[in-house]
């Protein structure tokens, strides 16, 4: 009986840790193991997804545990150490020698407390990384390098869609400043040759990141050649005024009955 109680308590503690870690889990950057697992081992096909559940569920659970208790805590350790170092900042020995001297013991005692508190908080919740004091030029250079890295990841993802693969975009690039001709070519190729599942992901990513092609034509998904894609995009649509009248008319007379019914419900014809 005691063993069962111990097991139940361990399970409850594990469940609580995972629930608390859900805040950190909401940020894709905090779960690299799960991202890799999802991209390479979780089937996109619905039938294959269901058939492989006995294998993917334990593996996915293991990926969650590794991200929650190993990878993400390691990621935040430097930030927690920086928070602890802040305890010793702004000491003014020349002007306040005896005052600062009196704070040495509280600071020494508080340093490990701050480190542990920061480490646990950053491990469990999605807290922004520290922005250490960099020069404006260094900060700008770092941002340019990060944006360039994300653009490369986006281009690789677009090229993978164009080759017929269905993968998940892990490196968000909102706006993708300096949208290049190369990105545009890859985007157009993905729209032209990606499978239906890939195009659906493409439209969602373009809208989510406000990419220039989507800003120029936010209704591109409603014109997709696949009826299921048109239906799913239309299902998410809420603003009738943003859809041209001719497109509303085309959707109300769409070859797919499901698209027609949904369009007639969302955009009833004016009498």
N, C-alpha and C positions, 0 to 999 in steps of 0.2 A: 504493500500500500504506500509506504514511504517513498519507494522508487517511483511509483506512478505520480505521486504528488510533486516530487522533484522534477520529473519529466514535464509535468504540466506547467510548473513554475518556469522552467527553462523555455518552454514553447511560448508562454505568455510574454516572457521578457524579450524573446527574439521578435515576436510579433509587434510588441511595443516599440522596439528599436527601429523596425522597418517602417512603422507608421510615422514615428517622429522624423525619421530620415526621408520621408516622402517630400518634405520641402526642398531638401537638397536634390532629391531625385528628379524634381520637376525640371531642372536645368540639364540639358543634354551634355554639357561640358563636364558634368559631375559623374557621368556614368559611361566611361569609355569601354569597359568590358561588355556591358549590356549592349551598347551600340554595335560593337563588332559581332557579338553573338546574334543579334537581330538581323544584321545585314547578311551574314554568311551562313547561318544555320536555321533561321526561321523561314519556312517556305512562304512564298507569296500566294501560291495557288491555294484556294480554300480547301479543296479536298486533301491535298498533301499536308496542309496545316493541321487539319483534324486528325489525319492518320498518324502524323508524327508527334502528336501531343504527349504520348507516354515518354518520349525521349526528350522533347524540347522543354517540357515543364520542369523536370529536375535540373536540366542544364541551365534554364533561365533563372531558376531559383538560386542556383550556385553563382551565376553571374551577378545577381542582385546582391548576394551576400559579400562577394569579393569587392564589388564597387562600394557597398555601404560600410564595410568594416576594414578594408585594406586600402584600396586605390584612392578613394576620395579623402580619407583621413591623411594619407601621405601627401595628397595635393595641398591640403590646407596647413600643413605643419609649418611651413615657412611664414605664412601669414600670422599664425598663432605666435610664433617666435617674435615677429615684428611687433605684434600687440604687446607682448611682454616687455620688449625693449623700450616701448613708449613710457613705461613706468619710470625710467631713468632719464627722460628727456627734460629739457628746460630747467636744469639745475644751475642756479646762479650763486656760485661759491664766493665771488668777490663782494657782491652786494648783500648776500644773505648767508654768510658762512655758518653761523650757529643754527639757523633755521634749517638749512639743508642738512647739516650734521644730524639734527634731531630726526630727520626723515629717513635716514639710512636704514634703520631697522624695519620700519613699516614698509619701505620699498623692497627690502630684501625678502620680507615675509610675503608681500603681495605679488612679487614677480611670478613664482610658480602658480599661485592661485589664478592670476590673470591668464597665464599660459594655458592651464588646464581648462578654465572656463571658455576661453576663446577657441581652443582646440575642439572642445565638445560642441560649442555652438556652431562653429563653421562646419563641423562634420555632419551635424544634424539638419542644419538649415541652409538655404541658398543665400549666403551672405557675400556681397561683392568683395572681390580680392582687394587687398591693400593697394593704395596708390602712393608708393613711397616717393619721397621728394626727388623728382627728376627735373632736370632743366626742361624748359619749354621745347627746345630743339630735340632733346632725347625723347620726350613724350611723343612729339610729332613723328619722329622717325620710327618709334616703336609702333605707333598706330598705322603708319604707312606699310610697315612690314607685315602687320597682322592682316590688314585689308588685302594686301597682295597675296598672302597665303590663303586667305579665304576665297579670293577670286580663282586661284589655281584649283582649289578643291571643288568649287562650283563648276568650273569648266570640265574637270574630269568627270563629275557627276553627269553633266549634260551629255558628254561624249559617250558615257556608259548607257544612258537612255537611248541615244541615237543608234547604238549597236544592238538594241533589243533587250538589254538587261533591265530588271526592275530592282532598283536599289534605293536606299533611303539617304536623303541629303543630311549629313551630320554637321556640316560647317555652314551655319546660317550666314548670309551676307546681305543684310538689309540695305536696299538701295544699290549695293555694289558700286560705290562711288567710282567714277571713271570707267563706266561700262564700256568695254572695249569692242572693237570690231570682231576680235576673235570670239568673245563671249556671245556676240550677236549671231555669228555664224553657227556656233555650237547650239545655241538656243533654237535657231531656225531648223537645224538638222534634227534636233530632238523632236520638235513639233511634227516634222515631216516623216520620220522613220521610226520613232519610238512606238512600242506597243500601247494598247489602250490604257493599261495600268500605269505605264510610265508617263503617258501624257497627262493623266489625272494628277499624278504627283507633281508633274511639271507646272500645271496651272496653279495648284495649291501653293507650291514654293514661290512661284512668281508673284502671286498675290500677297503671301505672307511677308515676303522680303521687299515688296514694292519695286520690282525690277522694271527698268524702262520699257521693255516690250509689253509688259502687262499694263503699265500706266498709259501707253499709247492705245492699247486695245484690251480693256478689262473684260470684254465679252468673248474673248477668243475661245474659252472652254465651251460656250454655248453654241459655237459653230463647229465643234469637233465632229469628225465623220462617224464616230461610234455613238450609237443611241444611248448606251448605258452611261457613257461619260457625260453626254449632254444632260441626261436626267440627273445624275449626281451633282453636277455643277449647278443646275437649275434648282435643285432641292436646297442648296445652301444659299441661294440668292434671296435677298429680301427687299432690295430697293428697285421698284419698278421703273422709276424715273431715269435710272442710269442705263436702261436698255432701250435702244432706238425702236421706234414704232414698227419699222419694217422687220426687225428681228423678232419682236414680240409676235407679229403676224405670222412669221415663218415658224416660230415655235408652236403656235396654236394649231398650225396645220402640218406639224412634223410627221414624217413617215412612221415614227414610233408612237403607238397609242399611249404608252405610259408618259412620254414626253408631252404629247398633245393634252392629255388630261391634266397634267400638272401645270402646264402653261396656261390652260384655260382657267384653272383655279387661281393661279397667281396673277395673271394678267387678263382678266375678262375683257372681251371686246366691247368697245363703246357702242351703245345703241344709236 
